[in-house]
């Protein structure tokens, strides 16, 4: 019991100087304030905007050309999900009609086991597309977040990449290829 009080007292004594310090010491006159146009909260805002409304993070980053791809992707996934859901519903209706009336001939021409297989396949494909839509949603959020981080990245105008055909003579025969040259 006494050891607990001694440890508590030691921690209190150690923390007293930290509590009495008003501010961090700084050098006066020797510091240089560098202003940049980068907002450190921008990646967080882009992430939240993209999570709230798909494409809004790209608009926040002024990457307007990406918005049609985001909405086109969601429209495409929605259409495919609707297509497989309609197939699932149609095959399930045919199966129910076939089970109620054994003389019923389904429009698809499938028997009971084939209809069960078609129902399972349509449901599986629909569910797979729902998972891909979720992955696409996460991808557009990550894209907006990464683009916001890359806005602070400054490219050197001297940086160049040149792709040129190359000709390399090797001992007895020459080889052709493509060379990449980086200049800084």
N, C-alpha and C positions, 0 to 999 in steps of 0.2 A: 504494500500500500504506500509505503514511504517512497519507494522507487518511482511510482507513478507521479507523485507530487514533485519529486526532484526533476523528472523529465519534463513535466508541464512547466515548472519554473524555469528550466534551462531554455525551453522553446520560447517562453515569454521574454526572457532577457535577450535572446538572439534577435527576436523580431522587433524590439523597441526602436533600434536605429532606422529600420525601414519605415516604421510608422511616423517618425518625426521628420523624415525627409519630405520637403514640400514639392520640389521638382528636380528633374535631372539636371546635372551641371552641364552647361553649354559654353562654348567659346563665343565671346562677343566680338564682332567685327571680322572674324576670320572665316565665317561660314559664307557659303555661296548658295543662294536659293536658285534652284533649277526648276523652271516651270515647264511642264510638258502638257500637251493636249490630251494626255491619256487619263481616263477616269478609272481608278482601281476598282470601282464598283461596277464597271460596265459588264464584265463577264457574268456577274451574278444577275444583273438586270436582264441581260440577253437570255440567260438560262430561264429565269422566271417568266419572261414574256413568251418564250417559245413553249414553255410548259402550259401556260394559260391558254394561248391560242396558237396553234401551229402556223408557222410563217411569220409571226409577229417578232420573233427574235431575229430573223433574217432582215426584216424591215428596220428594226432598231439598229442593226449593224450596217444599214444602208446597202445591203446586198439584195436589192429589189429583184434582180434577175433570177434569184433562186425561188422566189415565192410561187411562180407558176409550176415549178417542179414539185414543190411541197404539196400544193393543192391538187395538182394532177396525179401525184402518187396516191394521195388519200382518196381521190375520186375513183382511180383505177382499182385500188384495193376494195373500196366499197362496192363497186360494180361486180367484182369477182365474188365477193362474199354474198351479194344478193343473188347472183347466178347459181352458186352452189346451194344456197338456202332454198331457192325455188325448185331445184332438182330434187333436193332432199324431201321437200313437202310433196312434190308430185309423185315420187316413187313410194312414199309412205302412204299416200292416198290410194295408189294402185294396189299396194299390198293389203290395205284394210278392205278394199272392195273385193279382192280376190279371196280373202279369208271369209268374208260374209257370204259370197256367192261363188262356189267352186266352178260354175260354168262361165264366170266372167273372164273375158280375154282383155288383158291390159293393153293400152295403146303402145306401150314399149315392146310388147310381145315377149316379155320375160316371165319365167315361172316364179314360184314362191322363193326358192333359194337364190335365184338370180336377183330378184327384187331386194332381198335382204342384203345381198352383197352390194348392190347399187346404192342402197340407203346408207350402209356403213361407209362406202367410199365417198359419197357426197358429203356426209357429215364430217368425215376426216378431212377432206379437202377444204370445207368451209372453216373448220376449226384451225387448220393450218394457216389459212389466209388471215384469220383474226390474229394469230400470233405474229405473222409477218407485218400486219398493220401496226401492232404494238411496237415491234422492232423498228419500223419506219418512223414512228412517233419519237422514240428514244433517239434515233439517228438524227432527226432534224433538231432536237434539243442539243445534242452534242455538237452538231455543226454550228449552231448559233453561239454556243459557249466558246468553242475553239476559235471561231472567227473574231469574237470579241477579244480574246487573249492575243491574237495575232495582229490586232490593230496597233499595239504598242511596239511591234517588231519593226525596226527600221532597216530597210534594205540599203546597202551601199550601192551607189550608182556605178561604181567601178566593177561590180560583180557581173560576170558574163559567162554564159555557157555556149560553146560553139560545137556543133556536130559537123564533122567533116569526114569525107571518105579518106581512108588511109591506105598507103601502099608500103608494105614492109618486105624488103628483100631478106630472105632467110637462106643462107648457105647456097643451095642449088636451085631453089624455086621461090617465086614471089607469092605473097599472099595478099589478098584484098580484104578490106574490112571497113568498119566504121569506128572512128575515134571520137572521143568526147574530150574537149579541152576546157578546163576551168581556169578563168583568170580573175585575180582579185585586185 
